[in-house]
Amino acid sequence: MDDFLDKLPQMDLMRSEKMTLVQLIIPVDSAHRSVTYLGELGLLQFRDLNADKSPFQRTFATQVKRCGEMSRKLRFFKDQIDKAGLRCLQRHELELNIELGDLERQLADHEHEVLEMNSNSEKLRQTYNELLEFKIVLQKASGFLVSSNAHAIGDETELHESTYSNNGFIESSSLLEQEMRPEPLNQSGLRFISGIINKDKLLRFERMLFRATRGNMLFNQTPSDEEIMDPSTSEMVEKNVFVVFFSGEQARTKILKICEAFGANCYPVPEDITKQRQLTREVLSRLSDLEATLDAGSRHRNNALNAVGYSLTKWMTTVRREKAVYDTLNMLNFDVTKKCLVGEGWCPTFAKTQIHEVLQRATSDSNSQVGVIFHVMHAVESPPTYFRTNKLTNAFQEIIDAYGVARYQEANPAVYSVVTYPFLFAVMFGDWGHGLCLLLGALYLLARERKLSKQKLGSFMEMLFGGRYVILLMALFSIYCGLIYNEFFSVPFHIFGGSAYKCRDTTCSDAYTAGLVKYRDPYPFGVDPSWRGSRSELPYLNSLKMKMSILLGIAQMNLGLILSFFNARFFGSSLDIRYQFIPQMIFLNSLFGYLSLLIIIKWCTGSQADLYHVMIYMFLSPTEELGENELFWGQRPLQILLLLLAFIAVPWMLFPKPFALRKIHMERFQGRTYGLLGTSEVDLDVEPDSARSHQEEEFNFSEIFVHQLIHSIEFVLGSVSNTASYLRLWALSLAHSELSTVFYEKVLLLAWGYENILIRLIGVVVFAFATAFILLMMETLSAFLHALRLHWVEFMGKFFHGDGYKFKPFSFTLISDDDE
């Protein structure tokens, strides 16, 4: 038997790649280039030899800080380009690789230039917004001001001289910072203040003015009729223009303080109509000049950002790679005396030659006099787990890894899940009409695979695209199971020939309710279409799908136990084979394997035996005669034998293994040489490849025994519960079929019975939406999750430990934007 198993070919995905712990001694002058080339290769996972040091105590902390600062500047440029609505276009001509120091100087110059332009643009924009508010105040406030013809107005307030200076717009003082001059007094001593305020603050502002002046003021306001940008916050807000009439210097001081507190911007407005018109013309002229200046500044800023945008993607990639290189160099030990860096890491065994060639090339390219020393080390801890996957198997591997990463060289459930997962999904989802809809969706994702892989997708679309091959296989298996169930949107078709049943006589007009008799060989493939709508449809399909679910469940659980045997044999654990695998196989198949046998015999013989009665009285009265429930000769003695084997298997699982482990432990420390057992029960904390012989662990027999007791009870009870859990295949298949039938008969056919075209159209639309959102989305998700549970618990629970850790090599292709 062992010779036969040894001759079997090894499977690439069955176990993870063999890993090797290697040590690198790299001269300082070729360290950067060596690590860069290793990042391009992406097959070496470095170990952190400076885990006890903080990031600031490491050798290359300064370089990492410089890269971080450059990343910040690049993100600043990207934000500015996005805010300006520009696109990062790459030059097609070949660009030379830029040195990090030169790139740092270029980024500093570009940042200074952009910041200066932003500052100038902000000042100009603030001045422009103030003048725009001033223009609105001049237009709206003039209606509140009534000039008296009998009294001449003295010198009126105008804009401050510095506002209209010809020395440039940037140096001009802000209108908000100008000090308000006293308004001219008429004979009654009436004065006023005009300005503009946010609409949502208007009522509180008016109430506060009334209280502060004790009602000795007149408040007028009008909306500005458009949203304007606030000069202080640069946000578009609705504002109202106001004019406050008052008397006295004390009231003026109070009103100005209240305006400042409420963020109201005050602007001086002359009472004379001529002065108002002249001032309005000056403001409009100044606004026109500012608009031209802002446009010119915006074009200049966009040109500068476009110049940066041409190389932005390349620069971000360069900085990201450099930071990753220095982060990796910080994981190496720096030997000052020998001027070299010492690193350790894991690599797949097949990659040692490639790594050695890459290091030689790095030494040659860096003109180093001393080469990199590369040699294999003895491993103490467990290696990482690494599976080589492709576009098809990667999604299934991710489903398994979501439960737990496989232990190093443990049997990989993803190999079998590629087939069993979509098949169990299809058993619950089986309808070849719905399967065709899923297939169209999968083919769409596959047809646009190259384009979608380059786009930034949302979380839901990214999940669908990542599982495109899973959806494809689920669709294909759903079509297959749908053909077996003979359901196309719940409608049966005579695809593989005519029905095996016909009417009993000529008076039988309804062939779906009564009077059907079998007159020829069974329907060649799948369920006979005549079952649909008959009185015995539900009992027949229930019986068929329930028994099929049990058969599939027992087959998959047996596969899990067989994989536990291969695990134990691979790790050299004879105890697990003798005292775990064998009694578990006996217990499971003595009860539920026997039930599967009875189901197959009943199907083949057409017997009317009650299997419920057989299984119940197998425990209650094993010696009684079976009578009409007997399916084959010698059934009763066989049941007694299987029952005895099941009872014997329980103590077989429980007692021998703890005592055997205790004996091995005692013999080990009496100086005898025994082969080490590669099983987790010997050492729960250390993996099979560790040097256990150099450690003296305290053996706790009671803990081992309790652990084995829990494991045995869990398996015995789990055999029953897991078998029952597979009945979800029957339940969800029945629910999907009945829901589809309800939507077809109670929506589509009901609406089609009317002659009104509108009712028919509504019926088709409701049927389409119910099919798309309930059957194709909710039911797909439900079947997907139930298939996931069957694999994680019922199948993988039989052999899978899932306590390993992933192989995460240093690779530039794995660096994301978040790693900056």
Summary of the structure (lengths in Angstrom):
residues: 820
radius of gyration: 41.3
end to end distance: 55.3
largest distance: 131.7
contacts: 2408
relative contact order: 0.11
helix: 59%
strand: 9%
